[in-house]
């Protein structure tokens, strides 16, 4: 996968300067602000917000997926795992056209599922409940 230069802004990478917004919602103002911010300074919330708008996905998804592989529950400001959920809401057509990124998303899903199983097993032990694999005769 092509590495993104995190010292650059979306404006620089896309070689596109947007005019000042004539519609001043908080979301519009925030996205305009983020386009001028170096990508290395973006928070999970910044990524979540712009990815949900289906904007600049070729640049932002590799960054988000890299963070999610390290921590699938990386979070913005809404709830635990909200960045992951925003990535999962990207249009299916995008994933079909970007197989390499889809493979990375599948890796994030695998890491999440593996962690979830481990955590659920430990919770069951903590609570003194039978292990799911024990109940299945494994």
C-alpha positions in Angstrom: 0.0 0.0 0.0 1.2 3.5 -0.8 2.4 5.3 2.3 0.8 8.7 3.0 3.0 11.7 3.9 1.6 12.6 7.4 3.4 15.9 7.3 1.1 17.1 4.6 -2.5 18.3 4.6 -5.4 17.1 2.5 -5.2 20.4 0.6 -1.6 19.6 -0.3 -2.1 15.9 -1.1 -5.2 16.5 -3.2 -3.8 19.8 -4.7 -7.1 21.4 -4.1 -7.8 24.5 -2.0 -11.5 24.9 -1.1 -13.2 28.3 -1.1 -14.5 29.5 2.2 -17.8 27.8 3.0 -20.9 29.7 2.3 -22.9 27.3 4.6 -21.6 27.5 8.1 -22.7 24.4 9.9 -20.3 23.0 12.6 -19.6 20.0 10.3 -18.7 22.1 7.3 -16.5 24.4 9.3 -14.7 21.5 10.9 -14.0 19.7 7.6 -12.7 22.9 6.1 -10.4 23.3 9.1 -9.2 19.7 8.9 -8.2 20.1 5.3 -5.6 22.6 6.4 -4.2 20.4 9.3 -1.3 18.0 8.8 -2.5 14.4 8.7 -0.1 13.3 11.4 -2.0 15.6 13.8 -5.4 14.2 13.1 -7.2 12.5 15.9 -9.4 9.4 15.7 -12.3 11.8 15.9 -11.0 13.8 12.9 -10.7 10.6 10.9 -14.1 9.4 12.0 -15.8 12.6 11.0 -14.4 12.9 7.5 -14.6 9.2 6.7 -18.3 9.2 7.6 -18.7 11.9 4.9 -17.1 9.5 2.4 -14.4 12.1 1.7 -10.7 11.7 0.8 -11.0 8.0 1.4 -7.9 7.0 -0.6 -5.8 9.1 1.8 -7.7 8.7 5.1 -8.6 5.0 5.1 -5.0 3.7 5.1 -4.3 5.9 8.1 -7.5 4.8 9.9 -6.9 1.1 9.1 -3.3 1.3 10.4 -4.6 2.8 13.7 -7.4 0.2 13.9 -5.0 -2.8 13.3 -3.2 -1.5 16.4 -6.4 -0.9 18.3 -9.8 -1.9 16.7 -11.6 0.0 19.5 -9.8 3.3 18.8 -12.4 5.9 19.4 -13.4 9.4 18.5 -15.8 11.3 20.6 -19.0 9.3 20.3 -18.4 5.8 21.7 -15.7 3.1 21.9 -15.1 1.7 18.5 -16.7 4.6 16.6 -13.8 4.9 14.2 -14.1 1.2 13.2 -17.8 1.7 12.7 -17.3 4.7 10.4 -14.9 2.6 8.3 -17.4 -0.2 8.1 -20.0 2.3 6.8 -17.9 3.1 3.7 -19.9 2.2 0.6 -19.4 -1.4 -0.5 -18.6 -0.2 -4.0 -15.5 1.5 -2.6 -14.2 -1.7 -1.1 -14.8 -3.6 -4.3 -12.7 -1.1 -6.2 -9.9 -1.1 -3.5 -9.1 -4.7 -2.8 -5.9 -4.0 -1.0 -7.7 -1.7 1.5 -10.5 -4.3 1.8 -7.8 -6.9 2.8 -6.6 -4.5 5.5 -10.2 -4.0 6.7 -10.6 -7.8 6.9 -7.4 -7.9 9.0 -8.8 -5.3 11.4 -12.0 -7.4 11.6 -9.9 -10.5 12.3 -7.9 -8.7 15.0 -11.1 -7.4 16.6 -12.8 -10.8 16.6 -9.7 -12.5 18.1 -9.5 -9.9 20.8 -13.3 -10.2 21.5 -13.1 -14.0 21.9 -10.1 -13.7 24.3 -11.9 -11.0 26.3 -15.2 -12.9 26.4 -13.3 -16.0 27.6 -11.7 -14.1 30.4 -15.0 -12.5 31.4 -16.6 -15.9 31.6 -13.7 -17.2 33.8 -14.0 -14.1 36.0 -17.7 -14.6 36.4 -17.3 -18.4 36.9 -19.3 -19.2 33.9 -18.5 -22.2 31.7 -16.2 -21.5 28.7 -18.1 -21.4 25.4 -15.6 -23.9 23.9 -16.2 -26.2 26.8 -20.0 -26.1 26.2 -19.4 -27.1 22.6 -17.4 -30.2 23.6 -14.1 -28.9 22.2 
